[in-house]
Amino acid sequence: MGMKETLHIYTRVSTRVQDDEGTSLATQKELGVAKSKELGMKHKVWNEGAASSHHEDLVNRPVLVQLLGEIENGAVKHLFVYNNDRLSRNEDTQYTVKYALRKNDVVLYTKDGRFDLNNPQDKLFKSLLDGIAEYDNAIRAERSRLGKINKVRRGEWFGGPPPFGYEIVDKKLSPHPEESKWVKKMFRWFHDGKPIIWIKSQLDKEGVLARRGKLFTTGSINVLLQNTHHIGHYDFTDKKSGETFICSCPPIVDETVWNAVQERRQQIFARKGQNNRTKRFYLLRNLMFCGECGSQMSGRIHDARNEQSYFCPKKTRNWKNGSIPADQKYQRGKVEEHGCSMVRSLNIPITDKFVWDLVIDTVSNSSILKEGFKDEILKSKFAGDAETERELRNQKTKTNRLMKELKQVQSSIADVETNNLLQRYDDEVYAKIKTNLDAELKSKKDEIEQTRIHTKELGNQKRWLDWIDKYADRVGAVEDFTNEEKKEYLEGVLNRIEVRLDAETNDHHLDLTFKMGLVGDDIEYEDDKGAGYTVVEGATDASIIIPYAETQNRHKDARKVGRQEQNAKKKQLR
C-alpha cells in the first residue's frame, strides 16, 4: 500500500479585516482538513497568520516563501487555500505563485472547487475567479475611501486611534480629560525653553503613556508639538482625488503658544542642521549668514595661535570632499560653483562687540520701549484688555462657523460632480452650478484666511507685551549677563545677520534684521500733555561696518600673544 499524498493547507487573514467571521484562520484550517479527508490525503498546515495582502510583496510573507521553496523542490503536489485572494491580491506576487503552481504541476483546491492550472478550462475559470476577487477588493477599497470622506464631511473622526489628547465622543474628536492636561504641559514646557529630552523624562517619571501603551519617545513628542489638531483644525487629503478637506475640532492649546513653539522648533532644527557642530561657544553662530552664498557662518578657535574667527565654510573648504579639484584646493575665492567670494574671516571678539553694542543701543534708544511710554501707554492699552480677549473668542467662533460652511460647500461640489457623472445635468446647467460653487468655495477659504490673520494679530498683542517684559525690561541688567544669556537675548531680538565683504576695502558689512521695528521708531504726541499720540513705526534693519584695519590689528596682536605664549612654553620644557 502506497504512502498517502499530502494536502498542504495555506492560511492567512488580512490585517485590514483581521479575523473576520467566516474567514478566520480556524475556519480556513477546518475547511482544509475536511478537504484532505474528502480526498483521502494527509494534511500539513502552513499558517501565515495576519499579513496584508494588497500592498504586500514576498519579502513580507515568510511562510509563503517557504511554501514556494517546497513547491519548487517538488515536495508539494496538492495545495488548499480558502479562496484565491488568500495567496495574494498583489498582481506580482499572484503571478509568481501561479507560475510556480503550473510549472510544478500542483493541483489547487479552494472552497470553490479543484483547479489544475495546466488544464485550459481550469486555467480560464481560475482567471475569472481571480478577476472577480480583484474587483471585489477594489470595490471594498472604494467603499472604505468614500466612507472616510463622508465621515469627514459630517465632522466625524475618519478612523484609527485619535491623536494624543483626544478621545472619540459621538464619533467626533473631544479633549480627553487627562491627556489634554499633559498636552498643555508639553507645549508650556517647550515654550518656556525646556528641551524635548527633559520633557520625555518628566512624562516617564509620571508614567504618562502614548498611544498603544508605549512610552513617549523624543520623536513622538516632536510630532505632537507640530500637530494642528491641538489648535482646532487638521487636514484630510483623499489620496485618490487629491482633494483636501479642512476639518475642525476642539482646540487644546492657545494658537499664540502653538505658533511660538513652531518658531522655536524651526530654530532648533536649523541649528541641528549645521554641518560643523562644535562644543565651542560662539555668540553669533546661529544668527550669522554669508551674504554672498547664503551659508551659515562657522566659528573657529585656534588656541595655539590665539586666533578666533567667523568664516564662511564654503569659501575654500569643499575640496575636502572632492568637489574642488586637488590642484585648486588652496585657491581663495570661488572655484567654479563650489566656493564663495567671502574669502576673509571676521575676528570673533571684534564682531561680537560691534553686534552686541548695536543691539543694546537700538533697544535702549527705542522710543516705544522707553519706560514712560512702555509703562503708561503700552501696558495700559494691552495688559488685561478684556475687549481683546473677547475679540479673540469671537474670531475663533467665527473660524469654526466658516469651517462648517466650507465643508457644506465641499459636500455640495461632490454631490454636483456625482450627479454630472450620472448625466443628470446638461453641460450648461452643470457649468453654471459648478462655477457658482467654486466661487463660493474660494470666498470661504479667503474669509477663513483673513480671520486667521486677524486672530494672529490679536494674539501678537500679548506676544508683544511678553517680548517687552523679556527683552526690553532686561536691557538695564546686560552688564551682568553670562555668555549664554547674551546669546539667548540676541536670538530673541534678532532674526539674522548677513555678512558681506567689500572687495575694494576688505571691510565687512553686517546687516542686522530685528524681530521688531525698533530702529528709529518714534512717538509723536498731539500736545505737550500727551493726551494723544501716534506711533511712528521703526525699521527692522540696521547696519554696521567692521573696518579691515581694526581686524588686521587685532589678528596681529592675537598672533603676537600666541607666539609669546608658545615661546614661554618651550622655555619651560628646556
C-alpha positions as CSV (number, residue, x, y, z in Angstrom):
1,M,0.0,0.0,0.0
2,G,1.5,3.3,-1.1
3,M,2.1,6.4,1.1
4,K,-0.8,8.8,1.3
5,E,-0.4,12.1,-0.5
6,T,-0.4,15.3,1.5
7,L,-2.8,18.2,1.1
8,H,-0.9,21.4,2.0
9,I,-3.2,24.0,3.6
10,Y,-2.1,27.7,3.5
11,T,-4.0,30.0,5.8
12,R,-3.9,33.8,6.2
13,V,-6.1,36.7,7.3
14,S,-5.8,40.3,6.2
15,T,-4.6,42.8,8.8
16,R,-7.4,45.0,7.5
17,V,-10.3,42.7,8.1
18,Q,-8.5,40.9,10.9
19,D,-10.2,37.6,11.9
20,D,-13.5,38.3,10.1
21,E,-16.3,35.9,10.8
22,G,-16.3,33.2,8.2
23,T,-12.7,33.7,7.1
24,S,-10.8,33.2,10.3
25,L,-7.7,31.1,10.5
26,A,-9.5,28.4,12.3
27,T,-12.3,28.3,9.7
28,Q,-9.7,28.1,6.8
29,K,-7.9,25.3,8.6
30,E,-11.1,23.3,9.3
31,L,-12.2,23.5,5.6
32,G,-8.7,22.4,4.5
33,V,-8.7,19.5,6.9
34,A,-12.2,18.5,5.7
35,K,-11.0,18.6,2.1
36,S,-8.0,16.4,2.9
37,K,-10.3,13.8,4.5
38,E,-12.6,14.0,1.4
39,L,-9.6,13.4,-0.8
40,G,-8.2,10.7,1.4
41,M,-5.0,12.6,2.0
42,K,-2.8,13.6,4.9
43,H,-2.6,17.3,5.7
44,K,0.0,19.9,6.6
45,V,-0.9,23.4,7.7
46,W,1.1,26.5,6.6
47,N,-0.1,29.4,8.7
48,E,0.9,32.9,7.7
49,G,-1.2,34.5,10.4
50,A,-2.2,38.1,9.8
51,A,-0.5,39.5,6.7
52,S,-1.6,42.4,4.5
53,S,-2.5,41.4,1.0
54,H,-3.0,44.4,-1.2
55,H,0.4,46.1,-0.9
56,E,2.5,43.2,0.1
57,D,5.5,41.5,-1.5
58,L,7.0,38.1,-0.9
59,V,9.6,39.6,1.4
60,N,6.8,40.2,3.9
61,R,5.4,36.7,3.5
62,P,8.0,34.3,5.0
63,V,5.6,31.3,5.3
64,L,4.6,31.7,1.6
65,V,8.2,32.0,0.6
66,Q,9.0,28.7,2.4
67,L,6.0,27.0,0.8
68,L,7.1,28.2,-2.7
69,G,10.5,26.6,-1.9
70,E,8.9,23.3,-1.2
71,I,6.8,23.6,-4.4
72,E,9.9,24.3,-6.4
73,N,11.6,21.2,-4.8
74,G,8.6,19.0,-5.9
75,A,7.5,18.3,-2.3
76,V,4.1,19.8,-2.8
77,K,1.5,18.5,-5.3
78,H,-1.8,19.4,-3.7
79,L,-2.5,22.9,-2.2
80,F,-5.6,24.2,-0.5
81,V,-6.4,27.9,0.1
82,Y,-9.7,29.2,1.3
83,N,-10.1,31.4,-1.8
84,N,-7.9,32.9,-4.5
85,D,-7.0,36.0,-2.6
86,R,-5.6,34.1,0.4
87,L,-2.5,33.6,-1.7
88,S,-2.3,37.2,-2.7
89,R,-4.2,40.2,-4.1
90,N,-0.9,41.7,-5.2
91,E,-0.5,41.2,-9.0
92,D,3.2,40.5,-9.0
93,T,3.0,38.1,-6.1
94,Q,0.0,36.3,-7.6
95,Y,1.8,35.8,-10.9
96,T,4.8,34.3,-9.1
97,V,2.6,31.9,-7.2
98,K,0.6,30.9,-10.3
99,Y,3.7,30.3,-12.3
100,A,5.2,28.1,-9.6
101,L,2.0,26.0,-9.4
102,R,1.7,25.5,-13.2
103,K,5.4,24.7,-13.6
104,N,5.4,22.1,-10.9
105,D,2.0,20.5,-11.7
106,V,0.4,21.5,-8.4
107,V,-3.3,21.0,-8.1
108,L,-5.0,23.9,-6.4
109,Y,-8.1,23.4,-4.2
110,T,-10.3,26.2,-2.9
111,K,-13.8,26.4,-1.3
112,D,-15.0,26.9,-5.0
113,G,-13.5,23.6,-6.2
114,R,-10.5,22.0,-7.8
115,F,-8.1,23.6,-10.3
116,D,-5.4,22.1,-12.5
117,L,-3.7,25.2,-13.7
118,N,-2.2,23.3,-16.7
119,N,-5.8,22.5,-17.8
120,P,-7.0,25.3,-20.2
121,Q,-10.6,25.2,-18.8
122,D,-9.5,25.2,-15.2
123,K,-7.0,28.0,-16.0
124,L,-9.7,30.1,-17.6
125,F,-12.1,29.5,-14.7
126,K,-9.3,30.4,-12.2
127,S,-8.5,33.6,-14.1
128,L,-12.2,34.6,-13.9
129,L,-12.3,34.0,-10.2
130,D,-9.1,36.0,-9.7
131,G,-10.7,38.8,-11.7
132,I,-13.8,38.7,-9.5
133,A,-11.6,38.7,-6.3
134,E,-9.7,41.7,-7.6
135,Y,-12.9,43.5,-8.5
136,D,-14.3,42.8,-5.0
137,N,-11.1,44.1,-3.4
138,A,-11.3,47.3,-5.5
139,I,-15.0,47.8,-4.5
140,R,-14.2,47.3,-0.8
141,A,-11.3,49.8,-1.1
142,E,-13.5,52.4,-2.8
143,R,-16.3,51.9,-0.2
144,S,-13.8,52.4,2.5
145,R,-12.5,55.6,0.8
146,L,-15.9,57.1,0.3
147,G,-16.9,56.1,3.9
148,K,-13.9,58.1,5.2
149,I,-14.8,61.1,3.1
150,N,-18.4,61.1,4.2
151,K,-17.3,60.9,7.9
152,V,-15.0,63.9,7.3
153,R,-17.9,65.9,5.7
154,R,-20.1,65.2,8.7
155,G,-17.3,66.4,11.1
156,E,-16.6,62.9,12.4
157,W,-13.3,61.3,13.0
158,F,-12.4,59.2,9.9
159,G,-10.9,56.2,11.7
160,G,-7.9,54.9,13.6
161,P,-6.7,56.0,17.0
162,P,-7.3,59.7,17.8
163,P,-4.3,62.0,18.4
164,F,-3.0,62.0,21.9
165,G,-5.0,64.5,24.0
166,Y,-8.3,63.5,22.3
167,E,-10.9,60.8,22.6
168,I,-13.9,59.9,20.4
169,V,-17.3,61.2,21.7
170,D,-20.3,60.8,19.5
171,K,-18.0,59.9,16.6
172,K,-16.1,63.2,16.9
173,L,-12.8,64.3,18.5
174,S,-13.2,65.6,22.0
175,P,-10.5,66.7,24.5
176,H,-9.5,63.8,26.8
177,P,-9.9,64.9,30.4
178,E,-6.4,63.7,31.5
179,E,-4.4,63.5,28.2
180,S,-5.3,67.1,27.3
181,K,-3.7,68.3,30.5
182,W,-0.4,66.7,29.6
183,V,-0.6,68.2,26.1
184,K,-0.9,71.7,27.6
185,K,2.1,70.9,29.9
186,M,4.2,69.7,27.0
187,F,3.5,72.8,25.0
188,R,4.1,75.1,28.0
189,W,7.4,73.3,28.9
190,F,8.7,73.6,25.4
191,H,7.5,77.2,25.1
192,D,9.4,78.0,28.3
193,G,12.7,76.6,26.9
194,K,12.7,73.0,28.2
195,P,14.4,70.5,25.8
196,I,12.4,67.6,24.4
197,I,14.6,65.1,26.3
198,W,13.7,66.8,29.6
199,I,10.0,66.7,28.7
200,K,10.3,63.0,28.0
201,S,11.9,62.4,31.4
202,Q,9.0,64.2,33.1
203,L,6.5,62.1,31.2
204,D,8.3,58.9,32.0
205,K,8.6,59.9,35.7
206,E,4.8,60.4,35.8
207,G,4.1,57.2,33.9
208,V,2.4,59.0,31.0
209,L,1.9,56.7,28.1
210,A,1.5,57.5,24.4
211,R,-0.8,55.5,22.1
212,R,-0.7,51.7,22.2
213,G,0.5,51.8,25.8
214,K,4.1,52.8,24.9
215,L,6.3,55.4,26.5
216,F,6.8,58.6,24.6
217,T,9.9,59.0,22.5
218,T,11.6,62.3,21.6
219,G,10.3,61.7,18.1
220,S,6.7,61.2,19.1
221,I,6.9,64.4,21.3
222,N,8.3,66.4,18.4
223,V,5.4,65.1,16.2
224,L,2.8,66.1,18.9
225,L,4.2,69.6,19.1
226,Q,3.6,70.3,15.4
227,N,0.1,68.7,15.4
228,T,-2.5,71.3,14.3
229,H,-5.3,69.3,15.9
230,H,-4.3,71.0,19.2
231,I,-5.2,74.4,17.8
232,G,-8.6,73.3,16.4
233,H,-8.1,72.1,12.9
234,Y,-6.5,69.5,10.7
235,D,-6.4,68.5,7.0
236,F,-7.6,65.2,5.5
237,T,-6.4,64.5,1.9
238,D,-8.1,61.9,-0.3
239,K,-5.2,60.1,-1.9
240,K,-7.2,59.1,-5.0
241,S,-8.7,62.5,-5.9
242,G,-6.0,64.7,-4.2
243,E,-8.8,66.8,-2.6
244,T,-8.0,68.2,0.8
245,F,-10.7,68.8,3.4
246,I,-10.2,71.3,6.2
247,C,-11.6,69.7,9.4
248,S,-12.3,71.4,12.7
249,C,-12.0,70.0,16.2
250,P,-12.0,71.4,19.8
251,P,-8.6,73.2,20.5
252,I,-6.5,72.3,23.5
253,V,-3.6,74.8,23.1
254,D,-3.7,78.6,22.6
255,E,-2.7,79.4,19.0
256,T,-0.2,82.1,20.1
257,V,1.6,79.4,22.2
258,W,1.5,77.0,19.3
259,N,3.0,79.5,16.9
260,A,5.8,80.3,19.4
261,V,6.5,76.6,19.8
262,Q,6.8,76.2,16.0
263,E,9.2,79.1,15.8
264,R,11.5,77.6,18.5
265,R,11.3,74.2,16.8
266,Q,12.5,75.8,13.5
267,Q,15.4,77.5,15.3
268,I,16.4,74.2,16.9
269,F,16.1,72.3,13.6
270,A,18.2,74.9,11.8
271,R,20.8,74.6,14.5
272,K,20.9,70.8,14.3
273,G,21.3,71.0,10.5
274,Q,24.7,72.6,10.8
275,N,27.4,70.6,9.1
276,N,30.1,71.7,11.5
277,R,28.7,71.5,15.0
278,T,31.1,72.3,17.9
279,K,31.3,72.3,21.6
280,R,32.9,75.7,21.5
281,F,30.9,78.8,22.4
282,Y,30.2,81.2,19.6
283,L,27.9,84.1,20.4
284,L,26.7,84.7,16.8
285,R,26.9,81.3,15.2
286,N,23.2,80.6,14.8
287,L,22.4,84.1,13.7
288,M,25.1,85.0,11.1
289,F,24.9,84.1,7.4
290,C,27.2,84.7,4.5
291,G,25.6,87.4,2.3
292,E,27.5,86.0,-0.8
293,C,26.3,82.4,-0.8
294,G,23.8,82.1,2.0
295,S,25.7,79.6,4.0
296,Q,25.6,79.8,7.8
297,M,28.8,81.2,9.1
298,S,31.0,78.9,11.1
299,G,33.3,79.6,14.0
300,R,36.9,78.6,14.6
301,I,39.2,79.0,17.6
302,H,42.8,78.1,17.3
303,D,44.3,78.1,20.8
304,A,47.9,77.5,19.8
305,R,47.9,80.6,17.6
306,N,45.4,82.5,19.8
307,E,43.2,83.0,16.7
308,Q,39.4,83.4,16.8
309,S,37.4,83.9,13.7
310,Y,34.0,83.6,12.0
311,F,34.2,82.4,8.4
312,C,32.1,81.1,5.5
313,P,32.6,77.3,5.4
314,K,32.1,77.3,1.6
315,K,34.9,79.7,0.7
316,T,37.7,77.1,0.2
317,R,36.6,74.1,2.2
318,N,34.7,72.0,-0.3
319,W,38.0,70.5,-1.6
320,K,37.9,68.2,1.4
321,N,35.0,66.2,-0.1
322,G,36.3,66.3,-3.6
323,S,34.0,68.9,-5.0
324,I,37.0,71.2,-5.7
325,P,40.0,69.6,-7.6
326,A,43.1,69.0,-5.5
327,D,45.2,71.3,-7.6
328,Q,42.9,74.2,-6.8
329,K,42.3,73.4,-3.1
330,Y,44.4,76.4,-1.9
331,Q,42.8,78.9,-4.3
332,R,41.0,81.6,-2.4
333,G,37.5,82.6,-3.5
334,K,35.2,80.9,-5.9
335,V,36.3,77.7,-7.7
336,E,33.5,77.4,-10.4
337,E,30.3,77.0,-8.5
338,H,31.9,75.3,-5.4
339,G,33.4,78.1,-3.5
340,C,32.4,81.5,-2.2
341,S,33.9,85.0,-2.5
342,M,33.7,85.6,1.3
343,V,37.5,84.9,1.5
344,R,38.3,86.9,4.6
345,S,37.2,85.9,8.1
346,L,35.9,88.1,10.9
347,N,37.6,88.4,14.2
348,I,35.3,87.0,16.8
349,P,35.9,89.4,19.7
350,I,35.6,92.5,17.5
351,T,32.5,91.2,15.7
352,D,30.7,90.1,18.9
353,K,31.3,93.6,20.4
354,F,30.1,95.5,17.4
355,V,26.9,93.5,17.1
356,W,26.2,93.5,20.9
357,D,26.7,97.2,21.2
358,L,24.5,98.0,18.3
359,V,21.7,95.7,19.6
360,I,21.8,97.2,23.1
361,D,21.9,100.8,21.7
362,T,18.9,100.1,19.5
363,V,16.8,98.6,22.3
364,S,17.8,101.3,24.7
365,N,17.1,104.1,22.3
366,S,13.8,102.7,21.1
367,S,11.1,105.4,21.8
368,I,8.3,102.8,22.3
369,L,10.4,100.8,24.7
370,K,11.4,103.7,26.9
371,E,10.0,103.4,30.4
372,G,7.5,106.3,30.3
373,F,5.7,105.2,27.1
374,K,6.0,101.5,27.9
375,D,4.6,101.7,31.4
376,E,2.0,104.4,30.9
377,I,0.6,103.6,27.5
378,L,1.5,100.1,26.1
379,K,0.7,98.2,29.3
380,S,-2.4,100.2,30.0
381,K,-3.6,99.6,26.4
382,F,-2.9,95.8,26.3
383,A,-2.5,94.4,29.7
384,G,-5.7,92.7,30.9
385,D,-7.5,94.0,27.9
386,A,-10.9,92.3,28.2
387,E,-12.0,93.7,24.8
388,T,-9.1,91.9,23.1
389,E,-9.9,88.7,24.9
390,R,-13.5,89.0,23.8
391,E,-12.5,89.7,20.2
392,L,-10.2,86.6,20.2
393,R,-13.1,84.4,21.3
394,N,-15.3,85.9,18.7
395,Q,-12.8,85.3,16.0
396,K,-12.3,81.7,17.0
397,T,-16.1,81.2,17.0
398,K,-16.3,82.8,13.5
399,T,-13.5,80.5,12.3
400,N,-15.4,77.4,13.5
401,R,-18.6,78.6,11.7
402,L,-16.7,79.3,8.5
403,M,-15.1,75.8,8.6
404,K,-18.6,74.2,8.8
405,E,-19.8,76.3,5.9
406,L,-16.7,75.3,3.9
407,K,-17.5,71.7,4.5
408,Q,-21.0,72.2,3.3
409,V,-19.8,73.8,0.1
410,Q,-17.3,71.0,-0.5
411,S,-20.1,68.4,0.1
412,S,-22.3,70.3,-2.5
413,I,-19.5,70.2,-5.0
414,A,-19.1,66.5,-4.5
415,D,-22.8,65.9,-5.0
416,V,-22.8,68.0,-8.2
417,E,-19.9,66.1,-9.6
418,T,-21.6,62.8,-8.8
419,N,-24.9,63.9,-10.5
420,N,-22.9,65.1,-13.5
421,L,-21.2,61.7,-13.9
422,L,-24.7,60.1,-13.7
423,Q,-25.7,62.6,-16.6
424,R,-28.4,64.2,-14.5
425,Y,-27.4,67.7,-15.8
426,D,-26.9,69.1,-19.2
427,D,-23.5,70.8,-19.8
428,E,-24.8,74.3,-19.5
429,V,-26.5,73.8,-16.2
430,Y,-23.6,71.8,-14.8
431,A,-21.1,74.6,-15.8
432,K,-23.2,77.3,-14.2
433,I,-23.7,75.4,-10.9
434,K,-20.0,74.4,-10.7
435,T,-18.8,77.9,-11.4
436,N,-21.0,79.3,-8.6
437,L,-19.9,76.7,-6.1
438,D,-16.2,77.1,-7.0
439,A,-16.6,80.9,-6.4
440,E,-18.3,80.3,-3.1
441,L,-15.5,77.8,-2.1
442,K,-12.8,80.4,-2.9
443,S,-14.7,83.1,-1.0
444,K,-15.0,80.9,2.1
445,K,-11.3,79.9,2.0
446,D,-10.3,83.6,1.7
447,E,-12.6,84.6,4.6
448,I,-11.1,81.8,6.8
449,E,-7.6,83.0,5.9
450,Q,-8.4,86.7,6.8
451,T,-10.0,85.5,10.1
452,R,-6.9,83.6,10.9
453,I,-4.6,86.6,10.1
454,H,-6.7,88.8,12.4
455,T,-6.7,86.2,15.2
456,K,-2.9,86.0,14.9
457,E,-2.6,89.8,15.1
458,L,-4.7,89.9,18.2
459,G,-2.6,87.2,19.7
460,N,0.5,89.1,18.8
461,Q,-0.5,91.9,21.2
462,K,0.0,89.6,24.2
463,R,3.2,88.3,22.5
464,W,4.4,91.9,22.1
465,L,4.0,92.6,25.9
466,D,5.7,89.3,26.7
467,W,8.5,90.3,24.4
468,I,8.8,93.7,26.2
469,D,8.9,92.0,29.6
470,K,11.5,89.5,28.5
471,Y,13.9,91.7,26.5
472,A,13.2,95.5,27.0
473,D,13.0,95.2,30.7
474,R,16.2,93.3,30.9
475,V,18.3,95.8,29.0
476,G,19.4,97.5,32.2
477,A,21.0,94.3,33.5
478,V,23.1,93.4,30.5
479,E,26.3,94.1,32.3
480,D,25.7,91.0,34.5
481,F,24.7,88.7,31.6
482,T,26.6,85.4,31.1
483,N,27.6,84.4,27.6
484,E,24.7,82.1,27.4
485,E,22.3,84.8,28.5
486,K,23.8,87.2,25.9
487,K,23.2,84.5,23.2
488,E,19.6,83.9,24.3
489,Y,19.0,87.7,24.3
490,L,20.3,88.2,20.8
491,E,18.4,85.3,19.4
492,G,15.3,86.8,21.0
493,V,15.6,90.2,19.4
494,L,17.3,89.4,16.0
495,N,16.2,87.3,13.1
496,R,19.5,87.1,11.3
497,I,22.8,88.9,10.4
498,E,24.1,88.9,6.9
499,V,27.8,89.5,6.2
500,R,29.2,90.9,3.0
501,L,32.8,91.6,2.1
502,D,33.8,94.8,0.3
503,A,36.3,93.6,-2.2
504,E,38.0,97.0,-2.5
505,T,38.4,97.9,1.2
506,N,38.3,94.4,2.7
507,D,35.8,95.9,5.2
508,H,33.0,93.6,6.4
509,H,29.4,95.0,6.2
510,L,26.9,93.4,8.6
511,D,23.2,93.8,8.0
512,L,21.1,93.0,11.1
513,T,17.4,92.3,11.0
514,F,15.4,92.8,14.2
515,K,12.2,90.9,15.0
516,M,10.5,94.2,15.9
517,G,10.5,97.6,14.2
518,L,12.8,99.3,16.8
519,V,15.3,101.2,14.6
520,G,14.4,104.9,14.5
521,D,10.9,104.4,15.9
522,D,9.2,107.4,17.5
523,I,6.2,108.7,19.4
524,E,4.5,111.8,18.1
525,Y,2.2,113.4,20.8
526,E,-0.7,115.7,19.8
527,D,0.1,118.1,22.7
528,D,2.5,118.6,25.5
529,K,0.3,116.7,27.9
530,G,0.5,113.6,25.9
531,A,-3.3,113.4,25.5
532,G,-3.0,111.8,22.1
533,Y,-0.1,110.1,20.3
534,T,0.9,108.4,17.0
535,V,3.4,105.6,16.9
536,V,5.9,106.1,14.1
537,E,7.0,102.6,13.2
538,G,10.7,102.0,13.1
539,A,12.7,99.9,10.7
540,T,13.7,96.3,11.3
541,D,17.1,96.7,9.6
542,A,20.4,98.2,10.8
543,S,23.9,98.0,9.5
544,I,27.5,98.2,10.8
545,I,30.9,98.2,9.2
546,I,33.8,96.4,10.7
547,P,37.0,98.0,9.3
548,Y,39.6,95.8,7.8
549,A,42.4,97.7,9.6
550,E,40.9,97.1,13.0
551,T,40.5,93.4,12.3
552,Q,44.1,93.1,11.0
553,N,45.5,94.9,14.1
554,R,43.5,92.5,16.3
555,H,44.8,89.5,14.3
556,K,48.4,90.7,14.6
557,D,48.1,91.3,18.3
558,A,46.5,87.9,18.8
559,R,49.2,86.1,16.8
560,K,51.9,88.0,18.7
561,V,50.4,86.9,22.1
562,G,50.1,83.4,20.7
563,R,53.8,83.3,19.7
564,Q,54.8,84.7,23.1
565,E,52.8,82.0,24.9
566,Q,54.3,79.3,22.7
567,N,57.9,80.5,23.3
568,A,57.2,80.7,27.0
569,K,56.1,77.0,27.0
570,K,59.2,76.0,25.0
571,K,61.4,77.6,27.6
572,Q,59.6,75.8,30.4
573,L,60.3,72.5,28.7
574,R,64.1,73.1,28.4
